Amino acid sequence: MAALPYTIVVGLEVHVQLLTESKLFCGCSTKFGAPPNTQTCPVCIGMPGVLPVMNAKAFALALKAAAALNCHIATFTKWDRKNYYYPDLPKGYQISQYDLPLCRDGWLDVPSEDEAEDRRIRIIRVHLEEDAGKSLHDEKAGRADSRIDLNRAGTPLLEIVTYPDIRSPAEAKTFLQELKLLLNYLEVSDCNMQEGSLRVDANINLHIPTPQGIAATPIVEVKNMNSFRAVEKALAYEAERQWGVFQETGRKLGEVPKQTRGWDEHAEVTRPQRSKEESSDYRYFPEPDLVPVTVTPEEIERVQASLGELPADLRRRLRRDYGLNAYDADVLVNQGRSTVHYFLRLADVCGDGKAAANWIQQDVLRVVHERQISITDFPIPPDTLGEVIRMVRGGRLDTPKGRQVFAHLLQHGGRPQEAVDALGFKDVDDAEVQALCRELVDANPKVVAEVRSGKEKALGSLVGQAKKRNPHVNPARVKEICLELIARM
Amino acid sequence: MESFWELTARELSDKLRRGECSAVEVARACLDRIAAEDATVRAFLSVEPDWALSQAEEVDRRRRAGESLGPLAGVPVAVKDNLCVQGRVTSCASRMLAHFRSPYDATVVDRLLKAGAIIVGKTNLDEFAMGGSTETSAFQFTRNPWDVERIPGGSSGGAAACVAARMVPLSVGSDTGGSIRQPAALCGISGLKPTYGRVSRFGLVAFASSLDQIGPLAQSAEDCALLLEVLAGHDPRDATSLDRPVPRYASELEGAIKGLRIGWVPEHFTEGLDGEVGEAVREALRIYEDLGAELVEVASPHARYAVAAYYIIAPSEASSNLARYDGVHYGYRTDEKAMLADLEEERRLLRESGDEAALEEIDSALVRLYRRSRAGGFGAEVKRRIMLGTYALSAGYYDAYYLKALKVRRLIRQDYDRAFSQVDVIAGPVTPSPAFRLGEKTSDPLAMYLFDLYTVGANLAGLPAMAIPCGFSREGLPIGLHLQAPALEEVRLLRAAHALQRNTDWHRRRPGSHIAARSELRG
């Protein structure tokens, strides 16, 4: 990456929807996609006289996420009301956490762009809150006709706020991918941006070295980014825009009020949003309808112990114990926990991590993607595939035959040997191959000479002849033996 | 033969159980009495004759069928109109909810119905329970049955007046700063505010969530006990409700007063207290002493800040609790066509004058919808409290007001803790004076707020407290005695109250009939 005349400084505010069956303070379903206002009750639509009751599952999931984000978990946390008026907020306040959040001061390590050390992005705080409903604006025919869907009102959200530790638009994207992966692993959230189960706002400015020292540009909050790619693009756009404005005006942080800009997906620009709507005083105060939640140090320990291996640990283990390179480890871990489990079993059975990784990436995942199934529904168990790989590694099958066995197993199931038999592949005794090779080497002095002069490709003709004589020989084995013989001549 | 309306809930319940009368007969008598008395007293915002009779028929049917019946089977009860009853209007005496029908039953309503009580109607209150005279009701003044030119107290004014006028034996109210005890005292009946969390608030339209508590109003401590037993108990739908066993209050009333340590606070008897009230309360204390109680002076050094703290905390919570009434989802909404027409007109004028900046800044239709709906839906007192609370919670003022008030609240709680390490109950006046005249304090909100001086402490500390009759003024107005006890000591309160009522007959006195008085009234 070409050096920029400035440093980009980004902090993210991420909202993820928790994978609970029911809402944060009532029993309504949180399922996505139901017809508007069918998943509501007096509590989540804010009828007079209703009271919230905390969903213990949501709290447990939040604790899990907090522990995985290396946060300091509060033993005493309370709820607060954030007061503001909006039609999709039926109570006129949102139940959130203000001064005593669930946890603070954590971090998430993300793989860095240049493959050296991971980058540590610090987390300021993580807290639980309820979601608002959705306003559906129909601006057809020139009249603003707004409708409100309260299905989402009261859905549990985890708000995760980072320090401004992110240094590039790409890193912002990587952070989000890593966060999503982590929360997927924990089964805390599916982080689906299309369904709105992950939403992100970014604060961005530039630090520009000048003869007078570092100049910081005014911080801009960017909203309305609907995909990880959009985050990357919006931040890249915004950095360039701020650089341009700075060169033009020289305006620095503190000289203008903080601005909120929205990402316009189609025009690929950020546009200022109305400043009037953001100058709110939320009048936070403790939610009197809920009791504070206390968490014991033992509970925190239990949660921490229950996390299991997280993506970063798994990547490290795949590299260290299975000899994978960073790229392969990444691909497998990013597929999710069940793929990693498949890999671990496969590698243990076949005894070759690299081969197992290749088979998964080239064969298993191809089928999984084609059939749009989860790897847990993949028809060939890792033990079976491991045996196939062992046959290939041991020279009993060449790779194309291995693939045929794979395809056979995929279609018919059964044991690898059954597939080998059904496909008519016969084992050839190694001594037989040795004899055949000797014969061929003796009979083809021209080829031998070519090989010796460095043209290893010439061996192809020996392999071809061998296969003609015995179609069951493993070409790789033939190649190997012939090379050995020629070397000894 | 005695009329049904003269009977207490206990007496009625016994008669019903013995089969000496039917629930339908009782309900009819009750409805007749309401029809006669309430034209003057105006305690009810709605009466439900058909529903009441069908509930009564059901009780009679079940009794005939030999099915098990609840403890209040066939006993009529009135419910304050800030408690939700499914399918029926719950107006909170506000234009905002004038036509609002609740889609669900409050937990206490559910419990009443399960106990076999016959809900006959819903009683008037100060709008959203904000007030001490029931004069802030958007719909009607309720009159004190002892003197119809006077207020019944508030905010549960209707709840107290309907019992005082013997329209129903039992009534359910809510108490945020004295709203059960003060009208009970001014109407000469008994009323109990339970420990915070003792009775579920689910379905009580919130005024100030950390202070609100539902409780009984009745002719006697015994009837209060009977009703409290039905109302109290843990509710999984209210996170602040206490998961503690409910005593059999009505069976725990008997108990010697000998040795009971009754605390009294000297400041309660100094300036500001009406002489007749002071004398009646002191007389009640003397009776307790005669019964063997020991009077102990206790200090309440922070009591004088209680009203100030209360009028920060309660409005702060109210400002948030009442935010949901915005004209968008339910309740009163301003005339949108008129609102949009005005907006267009304003825009047109600005366009014509070329004032682009003002045109840009003009409030949106949504903001106007909120503003106008709330301006039109709420009355002056509710608006005053929303503004007070909004101010107290605002950035820059929060620490000086809200946070400071919370600190005072804690100090008051500590005062109580110290006092209750020395005494079993604290006794004193409920109000500084007997009932005042309608309109007397409406233009002086501060005087109205100061009327809560003796009652708000129990709400701030979350303690149980009771008002019972202890005498009458020379003008014939009831005077109340205030009893307060440590958390969850309702039994102690009820015993003390019951002991006084066994030795006095103030609670048996009742005002004259109002059937004849109707024509003389104005308004």
Contacts between the chains, C-beta under 8 A, distances in Angstrom:
chain1	res1	chain2	res2	distance
A	42	B	103	5.5
A	42	B	104	5.1
A	45	B	329	6.7
A	46	B	324	4.7
A	46	B	329	7.0
A	47	B	84	7.9
A	47	B	102	7.0
A	47	B	103	6.4
A	47	B	104	7.3
A	47	B	330	7.5
A	48	B	84	6.8
A	48	B	90	6.6
A	48	B	92	7.3
A	48	B	97	6.7
A	48	B	100	7.0
A	48	B	102	7.1
A	48	B	205	4.3
A	48	B	206	7.8
A	48	B	324	7.4
A	48	B	325	8.0
A	49	B	82	7.8
A	49	B	83	7.6
A	49	B	84	4.7
A	49	B	90	7.4
A	49	B	102	7.1
A	49	B	106	6.2
A	49	B	202	7.1
A	49	B	203	4.5
A	49	B	204	5.6
A	49	B	205	4.6
A	49	B	206	6.8
A	50	B	104	7.9
A	50	B	202	7.1
A	50	B	203	7.7
A	51	B	201	6.4
A	51	B	202	5.2
A	51	B	237	6.2
A	51	B	238	5.1
A	51	B	239	6.7
A	51	B	240	7.8
A	52	B	239	6.9
A	53	B	236	6.7
A	53	B	237	6.1
A	53	B	238	7.6
A	53	B	239	5.2
A	54	B	239	6.7
A	81	B	320	5.4
A	83	B	319	7.7
A	83	B	320	5.4
A	83	B	323	6.2
A	83	B	393	7.5
A	85	B	323	6.8
A	85	B	326	6.3
A	85	B	370	5.7
A	87	B	328	4.9
A	87	B	366	6.9
A	90	B	324	6.3
A	90	B	328	7.9
A	90	B	329	5.5
A	91	B	323	6.8
A	91	B	324	4.9
A	92	B	320	7.1
A	92	B	322	7.9
A	92	B	323	2.5
A	92	B	324	4.8
A	92	B	326	6.2
A	93	B	320	5.4
A	93	B	323	5.9
A	144	B	365	7.9
A	148	B	328	7.7
A	148	B	329	8.0
A	276	B	361	7.7
A	281	B	394	5.7
A	281	B	395	4.7
A	283	B	319	7.6
A	283	B	320	7.3
A	283	B	390	6.8
A	283	B	393	3.9
A	283	B	394	6.1
A	283	B	395	7.6
A	283	B	398	7.8
A	284	B	393	7.9
A	285	B	316	6.3
A	285	B	317	7.8
A	285	B	320	7.1
A	285	B	393	5.5
A	285	B	398	7.6
A	285	B	402	6.3
A	288	B	208	7.7
A	288	B	209	3.8
A	288	B	210	3.8
A	288	B	240	7.6
A	288	B	317	5.8
A	289	B	206	7.7
A	289	B	209	5.1
A	289	B	239	6.5
A	289	B	240	6.6
A	290	B	239	5.2
A	290	B	240	7.7
A	291	B	239	5.5
A	291	B	240	6.4
